[in-house]
């Protein structure tokens, strides 16, 4: 029976099979990666977010779930303007965090 739509593939992530060596490296280099409480303040103030889909919150979630390629692609929209740093309630240095993510994941995710 055709209902006019199709069922999309599951986006379930088996966290037991995800290799998190790179995220462990990121934590050692940048402890702020674990301070994020996913409040969304950075995403709300990001001037590039509404045009490029940039969301630091989603980037961190993707990295924690082993979706490195999606995270690095999303970071390509970041202009490093620093507005997200100014509104972060946890005082995360987002510029340094983003540069650290590029340093660790940049070449490997491509």
C-alpha positions as CSV (number, residue, x, y, z in Angstrom):
1,X,0.0,0.0,0.0
2,X,1.4,3.4,-1.0
3,X,1.0,6.1,1.7
4,X,2.9,8.8,-0.3
5,X,6.1,8.5,1.8
6,X,8.8,6.0,2.4
7,X,10.3,4.8,5.6
8,X,13.8,6.1,6.0
9,X,16.8,4.0,7.1
10,X,17.5,3.9,10.8
11,X,20.1,6.3,12.1
12,X,20.8,4.1,15.2
13,X,24.4,4.2,16.4
14,X,25.8,1.1,18.1
15,X,28.0,2.9,20.7
16,X,29.7,-0.4,21.6
17,X,31.3,-0.6,18.2
18,X,32.3,3.1,17.8
19,X,36.0,3.8,18.0
20,X,36.5,6.8,20.2
21,X,40.4,7.0,20.1
22,X,40.2,10.4,18.4
23,X,37.7,11.7,20.9
24,X,39.9,10.6,23.7
25,X,42.8,12.6,22.0
26,X,40.5,15.6,21.8
27,X,39.6,15.3,25.5
28,X,43.3,15.2,26.4
29,X,44.1,18.2,24.2
30,X,41.0,20.2,24.9
31,X,39.2,19.3,28.2
32,X,36.4,21.8,27.3
33,X,35.0,19.1,25.0
34,X,33.4,17.4,28.1
35,X,32.3,20.7,29.7
36,X,29.6,21.3,27.0
37,X,26.1,20.9,28.4
38,X,24.4,21.1,25.0
39,X,22.4,24.1,25.9
40,X,22.3,25.4,22.4
41,X,23.4,29.0,23.2
42,X,26.3,28.8,20.7
43,X,24.0,27.6,17.9
44,X,21.5,30.3,18.6
45,X,24.0,33.1,18.3
46,X,26.0,31.6,15.3
47,X,25.6,33.9,12.3
48,X,26.7,31.1,10.0
49,X,24.3,28.6,11.5
50,X,21.2,29.5,9.6
51,X,23.0,29.5,6.3
52,X,25.4,26.6,6.6
53,X,23.8,24.4,9.3
54,X,26.8,25.0,11.6
55,X,26.1,23.8,15.2
56,X,28.9,23.2,17.6
57,X,26.5,21.3,19.8
58,X,25.8,18.9,17.0
59,X,29.5,18.6,16.1
60,X,30.3,17.5,19.6
61,X,27.4,15.0,19.6
62,X,28.5,13.6,16.3
63,X,32.1,13.2,17.5
64,X,30.9,11.4,20.6
65,X,28.8,9.0,18.4
66,X,31.7,8.3,16.0
67,X,30.2,10.4,13.1
68,X,33.5,12.1,12.4
69,X,33.0,12.9,8.8
70,X,29.6,14.7,9.4
71,X,31.2,16.7,12.2
72,X,34.1,17.9,10.2
73,X,31.9,18.8,7.3
74,X,29.7,20.8,9.6
75,X,32.7,22.7,10.9
76,X,33.5,23.9,7.4
77,X,30.7,26.5,7.9
78,X,32.3,28.1,11.0
79,X,33.8,31.5,10.5
80,X,35.6,31.5,13.9
81,X,33.9,34.8,14.7
82,X,33.8,34.0,18.4
83,X,30.2,34.9,19.2
84,X,29.6,31.5,20.6
85,X,32.4,32.0,23.1
86,X,30.8,35.1,24.4
87,X,27.4,33.4,25.2
88,X,28.6,30.1,26.5
89,X,27.5,29.6,30.1
90,X,30.4,27.2,30.7
91,X,33.0,29.6,29.4
92,X,34.2,27.2,26.8
93,X,36.9,28.6,24.5
94,X,35.0,27.5,21.3
95,X,37.6,28.8,18.9
96,X,40.3,26.7,20.5
97,X,38.0,23.7,20.6
98,X,37.1,24.0,16.9
99,X,40.8,24.4,16.0
100,X,41.6,21.3,18.1
101,X,38.9,19.3,16.3
102,X,40.3,20.3,13.0
103,X,43.8,19.3,14.1
104,X,42.7,15.9,15.3
105,X,39.9,15.0,12.9
106,X,40.7,17.1,9.8
107,X,42.8,14.8,7.8
108,X,41.5,11.5,9.1
109,X,37.8,12.2,8.3
110,X,38.4,13.0,4.7
